[in-house]
Structure formats: structure tokens, C-alpha cells
Amino acid sequence: MKYIKTLIISIICLVLLFITSYFSMQDYSESPASSCLDCNYATDVLFFSFLGTVLLTILLFIIKKLIKNKLAVSVVVTIGFLVMTIMINHSLFVDRVSSWSTFSFNEEIAYVIRESYSYIIIASVLFWISIIKLRIFN
């Protein structure tokens, strides 16, 4: 049963990562990617979301073994989700915008956070609620 809950939370994570990154960086969906001029925006977002989901699932298994406090585990995993979302959005921004221009790393991060903070906050709260409601740590 615990693996089914982990699978469900992984699917929720994938969906939330995809929706959050897709809509928060949608202004750049028509911009060509510097790594692949023919790459589709939705495919890039899906790839990054899938990669982020795999990494967060691994983090979930590691954190569950290291920390016994259920609330602390849910907070750490939610912070991991938040960081992963920012990393995905940063990767999309770098690939589609800043690689064609001159941005410092600090400017990139500031721009990504400014463009996507509302989506990230909502998705992080939904992710945390889904972890709590699924009782993933019982």
C-alpha cells in the first residue's frame, strides 16, 4: 500500500510540476530553444517535469528513512518540490531566453521567481496538502 501512495504522490508531483512550469514560463513558449531549434515547448516542460518527479521520489524515499517526524518530512519534501519547480523554470528560461542574451545568474533567478512565484506558491500548497491528505507517511 505504501508504494501505491508513493506512486500516487509521484503522479500528482508530475502533474503539478508540468502545469506550474508550463503556465509560469508560457510567455517563452514561442521562443526557440538554444539547445534544439526544433524542440517543442510542451515536450521540454514534460521532460523536465518527469526528471524532477524522479528526483523528488528518490528524495522522498531517502528523507522517509532519515527523518521520523512526519511533519518535518512533509515540509522537507514540499521544499524540495518548490526548489525543483524553480530549477525547471530556470532551465526553461536559460534555454529559451537568457542563452540568446546576456543575463547574470542572479538576474536569471530573480526573473524566474518574479515570473512564476504565484504559480509556485499555489502548486507547493497543493502538493503539501496532497501529501498530508494521502497520509503518505503512515
Number of C-alpha atoms within 10 A of each C-alpha: 7 11 9 10 15 18 13 16 20 19 14 17 26 21 16 23 30 24 17 27 26 23 15 20 20 15 10 17 18 10 16 17 22 15 10 10 10 9 12 14 20 14 10 19 24 18 14 23 26 19 14 24 24 15 14 20 17 12 16 23 12 11 16 18 10 10 12 11 10 15 12 13 19 23 13 17 23 22 14 18 25 19 15 20 25 21 17 25 28 22 18 24 21 20 19 23 18 18 13 13 9 10 14 10 12 9 12 19 18 12 15 22 17 11 17 18 16 13 19 24 13 13 23 24 13 16 22 18 14 17 23 14 9 13 13 20 17 6
